[in-house]
Amino acid sequence: MVRLPLTPAEVARGQHLGALLRRARGERSMLEVALAARVSPETLRKIESGRVATPAFPTIAVIADVLGLSLDAVWAEISRCDHGVGPADAGLRAPEQLSA
């Protein structure tokens, strides 16, 4: 099966998601969060760095849960990329503000 190249919008959403998760992780180690989410640290690193621009929904759901983020809040944040607001412009909020 041939995988189609990602669109610029998909790449931007992946980078925005990675920035959001990195910020929500705060001072916790990548290893701590990965183990709690039952994903490999390498998978978490790739998602946070934007190298995996379209991670599987269950993976994001469990990482968001470990970080205390609601999926609605995650979706709202990454959807901002579709409207021309990048991570630097979005004023990413702290996790407690995202889940409210």
mmCIF file as gemmi writes it, N, C-alpha and C atoms, coordinates in Angstrom:
data_model
loop_
_atom_site.group_PDB
_atom_site.id
_atom_site.type_symbol
_atom_site.label_atom_id
_atom_site.label_alt_id
_atom_site.label_comp_id
_atom_site.label_asym_id
_atom_site.label_entity_id
_atom_site.label_seq_id
_atom_site.pdbx_PDB_ins_code
_atom_site.Cartn_x
_atom_site.Cartn_y
_atom_site.Cartn_z
_atom_site.occupancy
_atom_site.B_iso_or_equiv
_atom_site.pdbx_formal_charge
_atom_site.auth_seq_id
_atom_site.auth_asym_id
_atom_site.pdbx_PDB_model_num
ATOM 1 N N . MET Axp A 1 ? 0.84 -1.176 0 1 0 ? 1 A 1
ATOM 2 C CA . MET Axp A 1 ? 0 0 0 1 0 ? 1 A 1
ATOM 3 C C . MET Axp A 1 ? 0.888 1.244 0 1 0 ? 1 A 1
ATOM 4 N N . VAL Axp A 2 ? 0.582 2.155 -0.872 1 0 ? 2 A 1
ATOM 5 C CA . VAL Axp A 2 ? 1.335 3.398 -0.986 1 0 ? 2 A 1
ATOM 6 C C . VAL Axp A 2 ? 0.708 4.43 -0.056 1 0 ? 2 A 1
ATOM 7 N N . ARG Axp A 3 ? 1.545 5.046 0.74 1 0 ? 3 A 1
ATOM 8 C CA . ARG Axp A 3 ? 1.058 6.09 1.64 1 0 ? 3 A 1
ATOM 9 C C . ARG Axp A 3 ? 1.233 7.445 0.963 1 0 ? 3 A 1
ATOM 10 N N . LEU Axp A 4 ? 0.16 8.211 0.901 1 0 ? 4 A 1
ATOM 11 C CA . LEU Axp A 4 ? 0.219 9.529 0.276 1 0 ? 4 A 1
ATOM 12 C C . LEU Axp A 4 ? 0.999 10.488 1.16 1 0 ? 4 A 1
ATOM 13 N N . PRO Axp A 5 ? 1.709 11.426 0.557 1 0 ? 5 A 1
ATOM 14 C CA . PRO Axp A 5 ? 2.427 12.424 1.354 1 0 ? 5 A 1
ATOM 15 C C . PRO Axp A 5 ? 1.445 13.269 2.163 1 0 ? 5 A 1
ATOM 16 N N . LEU Axp A 6 ? 1.903 13.713 3.307 1 0 ? 6 A 1
ATOM 17 C CA . LEU Axp A 6 ? 1.066 14.567 4.154 1 0 ? 6 A 1
ATOM 18 C C . LEU Axp A 6 ? 0.933 15.951 3.533 1 0 ? 6 A 1
ATOM 19 N N . THR Axp A 7 ? -0.224 16.533 3.743 1 0 ? 7 A 1
ATOM 20 C CA . THR Axp A 7 ? -0.428 17.896 3.276 1 0 ? 7 A 1
ATOM 21 C C . THR Axp A 7 ? 0.257 18.859 4.247 1 0 ? 7 A 1
ATOM 22 N N . PRO Axp A 8 ? 0.521 20.068 3.82 1 0 ? 8 A 1
ATOM 23 C CA . PRO Axp A 8 ? 1.091 21.052 4.746 1 0 ? 8 A 1
ATOM 24 C C . PRO Axp A 8 ? 0.216 21.264 5.988 1 0 ? 8 A 1
ATOM 25 N N . ALA Axp A 9 ? -1.099 21.193 5.823 1 0 ? 9 A 1
ATOM 26 C CA . ALA Axp A 9 ? -2.001 21.364 6.966 1 0 ? 9 A 1
ATOM 27 C C . ALA Axp A 9 ? -1.845 20.21 7.953 1 0 ? 9 A 1
ATOM 28 N N . GLU Axp A 10 ? -1.69 18.987 7.455 1 0 ? 10 A 1
ATOM 29 C CA . GLU Axp A 10 ? -1.488 17.829 8.344 1 0 ? 10 A 1
ATOM 30 C C . GLU Axp A 10 ? -0.165 17.941 9.094 1 0 ? 10 A 1
ATOM 31 N N . VAL Axp A 11 ? 0.858 18.381 8.408 1 0 ? 11 A 1
ATOM 32 C CA . VAL Axp A 11 ? 2.164 18.569 9.053 1 0 ? 11 A 1
ATOM 33 C C . VAL Axp A 11 ? 2.057 19.638 10.143 1 0 ? 11 A 1
ATOM 34 N N . ALA Axp A 12 ? 1.388 20.741 9.838 1 0 ? 12 A 1
ATOM 35 C CA . ALA Axp A 12 ? 1.229 21.826 10.815 1 0 ? 12 A 1
ATOM 36 C C . ALA Axp A 12 ? 0.437 21.354 12.031 1 0 ? 12 A 1
ATOM 37 N N . ARG Axp A 13 ? -0.637 20.587 11.807 1 0 ? 13 A 1
ATOM 38 C CA . ARG Axp A 13 ? -1.422 20.055 12.928 1 0 ? 13 A 1
ATOM 39 C C . ARG Axp A 13 ? -0.578 19.131 13.787 1 0 ? 13 A 1
ATOM 40 N N . GLY Axp A 14 ? 0.239 18.295 13.151 1 0 ? 14 A 1
ATOM 41 C CA . GLY Axp A 14 ? 1.116 17.389 13.893 1 0 ? 14 A 1
ATOM 42 C C . GLY Axp A 14 ? 2.116 18.143 14.743 1 0 ? 14 A 1
ATOM 43 N N . GLN Axp A 15 ? 2.678 19.212 14.201 1 0 ? 15 A 1
ATOM 44 C CA . GLN Axp A 15 ? 3.625 20.027 14.968 1 0 ? 15 A 1
ATOM 45 C C . GLN Axp A 15 ? 2.922 20.739 16.117 1 0 ? 15 A 1
ATOM 46 N N . HIS Axp A 16 ? 1.734 21.212 15.87 1 0 ? 16 A 1
ATOM 47 C CA . HIS Axp A 16 ? 0.957 21.906 16.894 1 0 ? 16 A 1
ATOM 48 C C . HIS Axp A 16 ? 0.589 20.932 18.012 1 0 ? 16 A 1
ATOM 49 N N . LEU Axp A 17 ? 0.17 19.723 17.642 1 0 ? 17 A 1
ATOM 50 C CA . LEU Axp A 17 ? -0.148 18.697 18.632 1 0 ? 17 A 1
ATOM 51 C C . LEU Axp A 17 ? 1.076 18.368 19.473 1 0 ? 17 A 1
ATOM 52 N N . GLY Axp A 18 ? 2.216 18.196 18.829 1 0 ? 18 A 1
ATOM 53 C CA . GLY Axp A 18 ? 3.452 17.895 19.56 1 0 ? 18 A 1
ATOM 54 C C . GLY Axp A 18 ? 3.807 18.987 20.546 1 0 ? 18 A 1
ATOM 55 N N . ALA Axp A 19 ? 3.685 20.239 20.122 1 0 ? 19 A 1
ATOM 56 C CA . ALA Axp A 19 ? 3.98 21.366 21.016 1 0 ? 19 A 1
ATOM 57 C C . ALA Axp A 19 ? 3.016 21.391 22.198 1 0 ? 19 A 1
ATOM 58 N N . LEU Axp A 20 ? 1.752 21.108 21.94 1 0 ? 20 A 1
ATOM 59 C CA . LEU Axp A 20 ? 0.75 21.072 22.991 1 0 ? 20 A 1
ATOM 60 C C . LEU Axp A 20 ? 1.075 19.984 24.017 1 0 ? 20 A 1
ATOM 61 N N . LEU Axp A 21 ? 1.406 18.799 23.548 1 0 ? 21 A 1
ATOM 62 C CA . LEU Axp A 21 ? 1.72 17.699 24.459 1 0 ? 21 A 1
ATOM 63 C C . LEU Axp A 21 ? 2.995 17.961 25.248 1 0 ? 21 A 1
ATOM 64 N N . ARG Axp A 22 ? 4.004 18.511 24.587 1 0 ? 22 A 1
ATOM 65 C CA . ARG Axp A 22 ? 5.253 18.856 25.291 1 0 ? 22 A 1
ATOM 66 C C . ARG Axp A 22 ? 4.976 19.842 26.411 1 0 ? 22 A 1
ATOM 67 N N . ARG Axp A 23 ? 4.195 20.852 26.094 1 0 ? 23 A 1
ATOM 68 C CA . ARG Axp A 23 ? 3.885 21.875 27.1 1 0 ? 23 A 1
ATOM 69 C C . ARG Axp A 23 ? 3.066 21.284 28.248 1 0 ? 23 A 1
ATOM 70 N N . ALA Axp A 24 ? 2.111 20.434 27.937 1 0 ? 24 A 1
ATOM 71 C CA . ALA Axp A 24 ? 1.272 19.815 28.963 1 0 ? 24 A 1
ATOM 72 C C . ALA Axp A 24 ? 2.086 18.859 29.835 1 0 ? 24 A 1
ATOM 73 N N . ARG Axp A 25 ? 3.101 18.242 29.259 1 0 ? 25 A 1
ATOM 74 C CA . ARG Axp A 25 ? 3.955 17.328 30.026 1 0 ? 25 A 1
ATOM 75 C C . ARG Axp A 25 ? 4.727 18.077 31.094 1 0 ? 25 A 1
ATOM 76 N N . GLY Axp A 26 ? 5.04 19.332 30.834 1 0 ? 26 A 1
ATOM 77 C CA . GLY Axp A 26 ? 5.728 20.171 31.813 1 0 ? 26 A 1
ATOM 78 C C . GLY Axp A 26 ? 7.044 19.576 32.274 1 0 ? 26 A 1
ATOM 79 N N . GLU Axp A 27 ? 7.201 19.449 33.586 1 0 ? 27 A 1
ATOM 80 C CA . GLU Axp A 27 ? 8.451 18.96 34.181 1 0 ? 27 A 1
ATOM 81 C C . GLU Axp A 27 ? 8.523 17.437 34.236 1 0 ? 27 A 1
ATOM 82 N N . ARG Axp A 28 ? 7.429 16.769 33.915 1 0 ? 28 A 1
ATOM 83 C CA . ARG Axp A 28 ? 7.46 15.303 33.947 1 0 ? 28 A 1
ATOM 84 C C . ARG Axp A 28 ? 8.377 14.785 32.85 1 0 ? 28 A 1
ATOM 85 N N . SER Axp A 29 ? 9.057 13.711 33.138 1 0 ? 29 A 1
ATOM 86 C CA . SER Axp A 29 ? 9.955 13.151 32.132 1 0 ? 29 A 1
ATOM 87 C C . SER Axp A 29 ? 9.164 12.46 31.032 1 0 ? 29 A 1
ATOM 88 N N . MET Axp A 30 ? 9.766 12.398 29.873 1 0 ? 30 A 1
ATOM 89 C CA . MET Axp A 30 ? 9.145 11.723 28.752 1 0 ? 30 A 1
ATOM 90 C C . MET Axp A 30 ? 8.939 10.245 29.099 1 0 ? 30 A 1
ATOM 91 N N . LEU Axp A 31 ? 9.904 9.65 29.776 1 0 ? 31 A 1
ATOM 92 C CA . LEU Axp A 31 ? 9.805 8.248 30.163 1 0 ? 31 A 1
ATOM 93 C C . LEU Axp A 31 ? 8.617 8.023 31.097 1 0 ? 31 A 1
ATOM 94 N N . GLU Axp A 32 ? 8.447 8.88 32.077 1 0 ? 32 A 1
ATOM 95 C CA . GLU Axp A 32 ? 7.342 8.766 33.031 1 0 ? 32 A 1
ATOM 96 C C . GLU Axp A 32 ? 5.988 8.807 32.31 1 0 ? 32 A 1
ATOM 97 N N . VAL Axp A 33 ? 5.826 9.765 31.436 1 0 ? 33 A 1
ATOM 98 C CA . VAL Axp A 33 ? 4.557 9.912 30.715 1 0 ? 33 A 1
ATOM 99 C C . VAL Axp A 33 ? 4.341 8.749 29.758 1 0 ? 33 A 1
ATOM 100 N N . ALA Axp A 34 ? 5.38 8.348 29.043 1 0 ? 34 A 1
ATOM 101 C CA . ALA Axp A 34 ? 5.264 7.235 28.095 1 0 ? 34 A 1
ATOM 102 C C . ALA Axp A 34 ? 4.865 5.947 28.819 1 0 ? 34 A 1
ATOM 103 N N . LEU Axp A 35 ? 5.505 5.666 29.946 1 0 ? 35 A 1
ATOM 104 C CA . LEU Axp A 35 ? 5.172 4.454 30.69 1 0 ? 35 A 1
ATOM 105 C C . LEU Axp A 35 ? 3.74 4.496 31.204 1 0 ? 35 A 1
ATOM 106 N N . ALA Axp A 36 ? 3.318 5.643 31.702 1 0 ? 36 A 1
ATOM 107 C CA . ALA Axp A 36 ? 1.949 5.782 32.204 1 0 ? 36 A 1
ATOM 108 C C . ALA Axp A 36 ? 0.928 5.601 31.079 1 0 ? 36 A 1
ATOM 109 N N . ALA Axp A 37 ? 1.283 6.05 29.88 1 0 ? 37 A 1
ATOM 110 C CA . ALA Axp A 37 ? 0.389 5.944 28.725 1 0 ? 37 A 1
ATOM 111 C C . ALA Axp A 37 ? 0.528 4.599 28.006 1 0 ? 37 A 1
ATOM 112 N N . ARG Axp A 38 ? 1.512 3.822 28.42 1 0 ? 38 A 1
ATOM 113 C CA . ARG Axp A 38 ? 1.783 2.521 27.798 1 0 ? 38 A 1
ATOM 114 C C . ARG Axp A 38 ? 2.117 2.643 26.315 1 0 ? 38 A 1
ATOM 115 N N . VAL Axp A 39 ? 2.926 3.675 26.022 1 0 ? 39 A 1
ATOM 116 C CA . VAL Axp A 39 ? 3.508 3.823 24.694 1 0 ? 39 A 1
ATOM 117 C C . VAL Axp A 39 ? 5.011 3.881 24.879 1 0 ? 39 A 1
ATOM 118 N N . SER Axp A 40 ? 5.745 3.643 23.842 1 0 ? 40 A 1
ATOM 119 C CA . SER Axp A 40 ? 7.195 3.697 23.972 1 0 ? 40 A 1
ATOM 120 C C . SER Axp A 40 ? 7.646 5.152 24.08 1 0 ? 40 A 1
ATOM 121 N N . PRO Axp A 41 ? 8.737 5.387 24.804 1 0 ? 41 A 1
ATOM 122 C CA . PRO Axp A 41 ? 9.275 6.751 24.852 1 0 ? 41 A 1
ATOM 123 C C . PRO Axp A 41 ? 9.597 7.275 23.452 1 0 ? 41 A 1
ATOM 124 N N . GLU Axp A 42 ? 10.03 6.377 22.564 1 0 ? 42 A 1
ATOM 125 C CA . GLU Axp A 42 ? 10.336 6.794 21.193 1 0 ? 42 A 1
ATOM 126 C C . GLU Axp A 42 ? 9.076 7.281 20.474 1 0 ? 42 A 1
ATOM 127 N N . THR Axp A 43 ? 7.964 6.595 20.687 1 0 ? 43 A 1
ATOM 128 C CA . THR Axp A 43 ? 6.703 7.031 20.078 1 0 ? 43 A 1
ATOM 129 C C . THR Axp A 43 ? 6.32 8.41 20.593 1 0 ? 43 A 1
ATOM 130 N N . LEU Axp A 44 ? 6.396 8.607 21.902 1 0 ? 44 A 1
ATOM 131 C CA . LEU Axp A 44 ? 6.065 9.91 22.481 1 0 ? 44 A 1
ATOM 132 C C . LEU Axp A 44 ? 7 10.99 21.946 1 0 ? 44 A 1
ATOM 133 N N . ARG Axp A 45 ? 8.288 10.668 21.846 1 0 ? 45 A 1
ATOM 134 C CA . ARG Axp A 45 ? 9.263 11.639 21.332 1 0 ? 45 A 1
ATOM 135 C C . ARG Axp A 45 ? 8.921 12.028 19.897 1 0 ? 45 A 1
ATOM 136 N N . LYS Axp A 46 ? 8.57 11.048 19.079 1 0 ? 46 A 1
ATOM 137 C CA . LYS Axp A 46 ? 8.233 11.341 17.681 1 0 ? 46 A 1
ATOM 138 C C . LYS Axp A 46 ? 6.972 12.189 17.571 1 0 ? 46 A 1
ATOM 139 N N . ILE Axp A 47 ? 5.988 11.9 18.411 1 0 ? 47 A 1
ATOM 140 C CA . ILE Axp A 47 ? 4.755 12.698 18.382 1 0 ? 47 A 1
ATOM 141 C C . ILE Axp A 47 ? 5.047 14.123 18.842 1 0 ? 47 A 1
ATOM 142 N N . GLU Axp A 48 ? 5.782 14.248 19.953 1 0 ? 48 A 1
ATOM 143 C CA . GLU Axp A 48 ? 6.093 15.591 20.472 1 0 ? 48 A 1
ATOM 144 C C . GLU Axp A 48 ? 6.932 16.408 19.509 1 0 ? 48 A 1
ATOM 145 N N . SER Axp A 49 ? 7.784 15.755 18.751 1 0 ? 49 A 1
ATOM 146 C CA . SER Axp A 49 ? 8.648 16.484 17.816 1 0 ? 49 A 1
ATOM 147 C C . SER Axp A 49 ? 7.954 16.766 16.484 1 0 ? 49 A 1
ATOM 148 N N . GLY Axp A 50 ? 6.758 16.202 16.299 1 0 ? 50 A 1
ATOM 149 C CA . GLY Axp A 50 ? 6.031 16.408 15.046 1 0 ? 50 A 1
ATOM 150 C C . GLY Axp A 50 ? 6.433 15.448 13.958 1 0 ? 50 A 1
ATOM 151 N N . ARG Axp A 51 ? 7.329 14.493 14.257 1 0 ? 51 A 1
ATOM 152 C CA . ARG Axp A 51 ? 7.757 13.521 13.242 1 0 ? 51 A 1
ATOM 153 C C . ARG Axp A 51 ? 6.647 12.543 12.887 1 0 ? 51 A 1
ATOM 154 N N . VAL Axp A 52 ? 5.712 12.322 13.81 1 0 ? 52 A 1
ATOM 155 C CA . VAL Axp A 52 ? 4.518 11.532 13.516 1 0 ? 52 A 1
ATOM 156 C C . VAL Axp A 52 ? 3.374 12.528 13.503 1 0 ? 52 A 1
ATOM 157 N N . ALA Axp A 53 ? 3.064 13.013 12.325 1 0 ? 53 A 1
ATOM 158 C CA . ALA Axp A 53 ? 2.082 14.098 12.204 1 0 ? 53 A 1
ATOM 159 C C . ALA Axp A 53 ? 0.645 13.62 12.346 1 0 ? 53 A 1
ATOM 160 N N . THR Axp A 54 ? 0.412 12.329 12.112 1 0 ? 54 A 1
ATOM 161 C CA . THR Axp A 54 ? -0.948 11.798 12.2 1 0 ? 54 A 1
ATOM 162 C C . THR Axp A 54 ? -0.952 10.542 13.082 1 0 ? 54 A 1
ATOM 163 N N . PRO Axp A 55 ? -0.716 10.72 14.387 1 0 ? 55 A 1
ATOM 164 C CA . PRO Axp A 55 ? -0.708 9.558 15.274 1 0 ? 55 A 1
ATOM 165 C C . PRO Axp A 55 ? -2.11 8.955 15.407 1 0 ? 55 A 1
ATOM 166 N N . ALA Axp A 56 ? -2.148 7.698 15.798 1 0 ? 56 A 1
ATOM 167 C CA . ALA Axp A 56 ? -3.428 7.004 15.957 1 0 ? 56 A 1
ATOM 168 C C . ALA Axp A 56 ? -4.239 7.642 17.078 1 0 ? 56 A 1
ATOM 169 N N . PHE Axp A 57 ? -5.55 7.687 16.869 1 0 ? 57 A 1
ATOM 170 C CA . PHE Axp A 57 ? -6.443 8.295 17.856 1 0 ? 57 A 1
ATOM 171 C C . PHE Axp A 57 ? -6.29 7.672 19.246 1 0 ? 57 A 1
ATOM 172 N N . PRO Axp A 58 ? -6.274 6.328 19.374 1 0 ? 58 A 1
ATOM 173 C CA . PRO Axp A 58 ? -6.139 5.754 20.723 1 0 ? 58 A 1
ATOM 174 C C . PRO Axp A 58 ? -4.845 6.176 21.418 1 0 ? 58 A 1
ATOM 175 N N . THR Axp A 59 ? -3.794 6.363 20.651 1 0 ? 59 A 1
ATOM 176 C CA . THR Axp A 59 ? -2.52 6.802 21.23 1 0 ? 59 A 1
ATOM 177 C C . THR Axp A 59 ? -2.651 8.201 21.804 1 0 ? 59 A 1
ATOM 178 N N . ILE Axp A 60 ? -3.243 9.102 21.043 1 0 ? 60 A 1
ATOM 179 C CA . ILE Axp A 60 ? -3.428 10.472 21.529 1 0 ? 60 A 1
ATOM 180 C C . ILE Axp A 60 ? -4.394 10.499 22.696 1 0 ? 60 A 1
ATOM 181 N N . ALA Axp A 61 ? -5.433 9.672 22.646 1 0 ? 61 A 1
ATOM 182 C CA . ALA Axp A 61 ? -6.413 9.639 23.735 1 0 ? 61 A 1
ATOM 183 C C . ALA Axp A 61 ? -5.761 9.242 25.048 1 0 ? 61 A 1
ATOM 184 N N . VAL Axp A 62 ? -4.917 8.222 25.024 1 0 ? 62 A 1
ATOM 185 C CA . VAL Axp A 62 ? -4.297 7.771 26.271 1 0 ? 62 A 1
ATOM 186 C C . VAL Axp A 62 ? -3.241 8.771 26.758 1 0 ? 62 A 1
ATOM 187 N N . ILE Axp A 63 ? -2.489 9.366 25.857 1 0 ? 63 A 1
ATOM 188 C CA . ILE Axp A 63 ? -1.498 10.376 26.26 1 0 ? 63 A 1
ATOM 189 C C . ILE Axp A 63 ? -2.21 11.587 26.851 1 0 ? 63 A 1
ATOM 190 N N . ALA Axp A 64 ? -3.267 12.033 26.195 1 0 ? 64 A 1
ATOM 191 C CA . ALA Axp A 64 ? -4.034 13.175 26.712 1 0 ? 64 A 1
ATOM 192 C C . ALA Axp A 64 ? -4.579 12.868 28.103 1 0 ? 64 A 1
ATOM 193 N N . ASP Axp A 65 ? -5.078 11.657 28.31 1 0 ? 65 A 1
ATOM 194 C CA . ASP Axp A 65 ? -5.601 11.266 29.617 1 0 ? 65 A 1
ATOM 195 C C . ASP Axp A 65 ? -4.509 11.338 30.686 1 0 ? 65 A 1
ATOM 196 N N . VAL Axp A 66 ? -3.351 10.801 30.381 1 0 ? 66 A 1
ATOM 197 C CA . VAL Axp A 66 ? -2.232 10.834 31.329 1 0 ? 66 A 1
ATOM 198 C C . VAL Axp A 66 ? -1.845 12.271 31.657 1 0 ? 66 A 1
ATOM 199 N N . LEU Axp A 67 ? -1.922 13.149 30.673 1 0 ? 67 A 1
ATOM 200 C CA . LEU Axp A 67 ? -1.544 14.551 30.872 1 0 ? 67 A 1
ATOM 201 C C . LEU Axp A 67 ? -2.676 15.401 31.452 1 0 ? 67 A 1
ATOM 202 N N . GLY Axp A 68 ? -3.842 14.807 31.618 1 0 ? 68 A 1
ATOM 203 C CA . GLY Axp A 68 ? -4.971 15.542 32.178 1 0 ? 68 A 1
ATOM 204 C C . GLY Axp A 68 ? -5.635 16.481 31.197 1 0 ? 68 A 1
ATOM 205 N N . LEU Axp A 69 ? -5.537 16.164 29.91 1 0 ? 69 A 1
ATOM 206 C CA . LEU Axp A 69 ? -6.149 16.987 28.868 1 0 ? 69 A 1
ATOM 207 C C . LEU Axp A 69 ? -7.418 16.315 28.363 1 0 ? 69 A 1
ATOM 208 N N . SER Axp A 70 ? -8.449 17.092 28.127 1 0 ? 70 A 1
ATOM 209 C CA . SER Axp A 70 ? -9.648 16.525 27.493 1 0 ? 70 A 1
ATOM 210 C C . SER Axp A 70 ? -9.403 16.466 25.988 1 0 ? 70 A 1
ATOM 211 N N . LEU Axp A 71 ? -10.006 15.49 25.347 1 0 ? 71 A 1
ATOM 212 C CA . LEU Axp A 71 ? -9.859 15.385 23.898 1 0 ? 71 A 1
ATOM 213 C C . LEU Axp A 71 ? -10.501 16.568 23.186 1 0 ? 71 A 1
ATOM 214 N N . ASP Axp A 72 ? -11.568 17.098 23.758 1 0 ? 72 A 1
ATOM 215 C CA . ASP Axp A 72 ? -12.191 18.295 23.175 1 0 ? 72 A 1
ATOM 216 C C . ASP Axp A 72 ? -11.208 19.458 23.169 1 0 ? 72 A 1
ATOM 217 N N . ALA Axp A 73 ? -10.491 19.617 24.26 1 0 ? 73 A 1
ATOM 218 C CA . ALA Axp A 73 ? -9.524 20.712 24.357 1 0 ? 73 A 1
ATOM 219 C C . ALA Axp A 73 ? -8.363 20.499 23.396 1 0 ? 73 A 1
ATOM 220 N N . VAL Axp A 74 ? -7.89 19.254 23.283 1 0 ? 74 A 1
ATOM 221 C CA . VAL Axp A 74 ? -6.801 18.953 22.348 1 0 ? 74 A 1
ATOM 222 C C . VAL Axp A 74 ? -7.256 19.264 20.925 1 0 ? 74 A 1
ATOM 223 N N . TRP Axp A 75 ? -8.457 18.808 20.568 1 0 ? 75 A 1
ATOM 224 C CA . TRP Axp A 75 ? -8.967 19.059 19.221 1 0 ? 75 A 1
ATOM 225 C C . TRP Axp A 75 ? -9.104 20.562 18.955 1 0 ? 75 A 1
ATOM 226 N N . ALA Axp A 76 ? -9.621 21.292 19.932 1 0 ? 76 A 1
ATOM 227 C CA . ALA Axp A 76 ? -9.793 22.74 19.756 1 0 ? 76 A 1
ATOM 228 C C . ALA Axp A 76 ? -8.445 23.414 19.51 1 0 ? 76 A 1
ATOM 229 N N . GLU Axp A 77 ? -7.433 22.996 20.244 1 0 ? 77 A 1
ATOM 230 C CA . GLU Axp A 77 ? -6.108 23.605 20.082 1 0 ? 77 A 1
ATOM 231 C C . GLU Axp A 77 ? -5.502 23.28 18.722 1 0 ? 77 A 1
ATOM 232 N N . ILE Axp A 78 ? -5.54 21.998 18.318 1 0 ? 78 A 1
ATOM 233 C CA . ILE Axp A 78 ? -4.883 21.661 17.056 1 0 ? 78 A 1
ATOM 234 C C . ILE Axp A 78 ? -5.69 22.132 15.851 1 0 ? 78 A 1
ATOM 235 N N . SER Axp A 79 ? -6.973 22.331 16.032 1 0 ? 79 A 1
ATOM 236 C CA . SER Axp A 79 ? -7.799 22.849 14.936 1 0 ? 79 A 1
ATOM 237 C C . SER Axp A 79 ? -7.464 24.292 14.614 1 0 ? 79 A 1
ATOM 238 N N . ARG Axp A 80 ? -6.851 24.983 15.546 1 0 ? 80 A 1
ATOM 239 C CA . ARG Axp A 80 ? -6.468 26.375 15.294 1 0 ? 80 A 1
ATOM 240 C C . ARG Axp A 80 ? -5.518 26.478 14.115 1 0 ? 80 A 1
ATOM 241 N N . CYS Axp A 81 ? -4.752 25.41 13.852 1 0 ? 81 A 1
ATOM 242 C CA . CYS Axp A 81 ? -3.84 25.413 12.697 1 0 ? 81 A 1
ATOM 243 C C . CYS Axp A 81 ? -4.612 25.56 11.398 1 0 ? 81 A 1
ATOM 244 N N . ASP Axp A 82 ? -5.822 25.014 11.37 1 0 ? 82 A 1
ATOM 245 C CA . ASP Axp A 82 ? -6.637 25.101 10.159 1 0 ? 82 A 1
ATOM 246 C C . ASP Axp A 82 ? -7.075 26.531 9.867 1 0 ? 82 A 1
ATOM 247 N N . HIS Axp A 83 ? -6.982 27.377 10.873 1 0 ? 83 A 1
ATOM 248 C CA . HIS Axp A 83 ? -7.407 28.767 10.721 1 0 ? 83 A 1
ATOM 249 C C . HIS Axp A 83 ? -6.226 29.72 10.709 1 0 ? 83 A 1
ATOM 250 N N . GLY Axp A 84 ? -5.033 29.169 10.438 1 0 ? 84 A 1
ATOM 251 C CA . GLY Axp A 84 ? -3.849 29.999 10.3 1 0 ? 84 A 1
ATOM 252 C C . GLY Axp A 84 ? -3.205 30.418 11.606 1 0 ? 84 A 1
ATOM 253 N N . VAL Axp A 85 ? -3.578 29.791 12.699 1 0 ? 85 A 1
ATOM 254 C CA . VAL Axp A 85 ? -2.958 30.118 13.979 1 0 ? 85 A 1
ATOM 255 C C . VAL Axp A 85 ? -1.987 29.004 14.308 1 0 ? 85 A 1
ATOM 256 N N . GLY Axp A 86 ? -0.698 29.326 14.321 1 0 ? 86 A 1
ATOM 257 C CA . GLY Axp A 86 ? 0.316 28.331 14.639 1 0 ? 86 A 1
ATOM 258 C C . GLY Axp A 86 ? 0.553 28.239 16.127 1 0 ? 86 A 1
ATOM 259 N N . PRO Axp A 87 ? 1.361 27.264 16.566 1 0 ? 87 A 1
ATOM 260 C CA . PRO Axp A 87 ? 1.62 27.08 17.987 1 0 ? 87 A 1
ATOM 261 C C . PRO Axp A 87 ? 2.167 28.332 18.67 1 0 ? 87 A 1
ATOM 262 N N . ALA Axp A 88 ? 3.01 29.063 17.985 1 0 ? 88 A 1
ATOM 263 C CA . ALA Axp A 88 ? 3.586 30.26 18.599 1 0 ? 88 A 1
ATOM 264 C C . ALA Axp A 88 ? 2.533 31.355 18.764 1 0 ? 88 A 1
ATOM 265 N N . ASP Axp A 89 ? 1.572 31.385 17.841 1 0 ? 89 A 1
ATOM 266 C CA . ASP Axp A 89 ? 0.536 32.407 17.884 1 0 ? 89 A 1
ATOM 267 C C . ASP Axp A 89 ? -0.625 32.041 18.797 1 0 ? 89 A 1
ATOM 268 N N . ALA Axp A 90 ? -0.766 30.753 19.074 1 0 ? 90 A 1
ATOM 269 C CA . ALA Axp A 90 ? -1.962 30.278 19.763 1 0 ? 90 A 1
ATOM 270 C C . ALA Axp A 90 ? -1.969 30.578 21.243 1 0 ? 90 A 1
ATOM 271 N N . GLY Axp A 91 ? -0.82 30.938 21.808 1 0 ? 91 A 1
ATOM 272 C CA . GLY Axp A 91 ? -0.775 31.182 23.242 1 0 ? 91 A 1
ATOM 273 C C . GLY Axp A 91 ? -1.192 29.928 23.993 1 0 ? 91 A 1
ATOM 274 N N . LEU Axp A 92 ? -0.504 28.821 23.711 1 0 ? 92 A 1
ATOM 275 C CA . LEU Axp A 92 ? -0.879 27.549 24.321 1 0 ? 92 A 1
ATOM 276 C C . LEU Axp A 92 ? -1.085 27.714 25.814 1 0 ? 92 A 1
ATOM 277 N N . ARG Axp A 93 ? -2.189 27.153 26.283 1 0 ? 93 A 1
ATOM 278 C CA . ARG Axp A 93 ? -2.559 27.318 27.678 1 0 ? 93 A 1
ATOM 279 C C . ARG Axp A 93 ? -2.07 26.143 28.502 1 0 ? 93 A 1
ATOM 280 N N . ALA Axp A 94 ? -2.041 26.336 29.795 1 0 ? 94 A 1
ATOM 281 C CA . ALA Axp A 94 ? -1.671 25.273 30.725 1 0 ? 94 A 1
ATOM 282 C C . ALA Axp A 94 ? -2.743 24.196 30.71 1 0 ? 94 A 1
ATOM 283 N N . PRO Axp A 95 ? -2.393 22.932 31.051 1 0 ? 95 A 1
ATOM 284 C CA . PRO Axp A 95 ? -3.365 21.846 31.017 1 0 ? 95 A 1
ATOM 285 C C . PRO Axp A 95 ? -4.637 22.124 31.796 1 0 ? 95 A 1
ATOM 286 N N . GLU Axp A 96 ? -4.536 22.747 32.952 1 0 ? 96 A 1
ATOM 287 C CA . GLU Axp A 96 ? -5.74 22.999 33.741 1 0 ? 96 A 1
ATOM 288 C C . GLU Axp A 96 ? -6.684 23.95 33.017 1 0 ? 96 A 1
ATOM 289 N N . GLN Axp A 97 ? -6.148 24.815 32.164 1 0 ? 97 A 1
ATOM 290 C CA . GLN Axp A 97 ? -6.998 25.72 31.395 1 0 ? 97 A 1
ATOM 291 C C . GLN Axp A 97 ? -7.606 24.993 30.204 1 0 ? 97 A 1
ATOM 292 N N . LEU Axp A 98 ? -6.895 23.994 29.672 1 0 ? 98 A 1
ATOM 293 C CA . LEU Axp A 98 ? -7.378 23.266 28.516 1 0 ? 98 A 1
ATOM 294 C C . LEU Axp A 98 ? -8.544 22.351 28.875 1 0 ? 98 A 1
ATOM 295 N N . SER Axp A 99 ? -8.501 21.76 30.043 1 0 ? 99 A 1
ATOM 296 C CA . SER Axp A 99 ? -9.536 20.792 30.4 1 0 ? 99 A 1
ATOM 297 C C . SER Axp A 99 ? -10.785 21.444 30.97 1 0 ? 99 A 1
ATOM 298 N N . ALA Axp A 100 ? -10.744 22.738 31.169 1 0 ? 100 A 1
ATOM 299 C CA . ALA Axp A 100 ? -11.912 23.434 31.734 1 0 ? 100 A 1
ATOM 300 C C . ALA Axp A 100 ? -12.972 23.661 30.681 1 0 ? 100 A 1
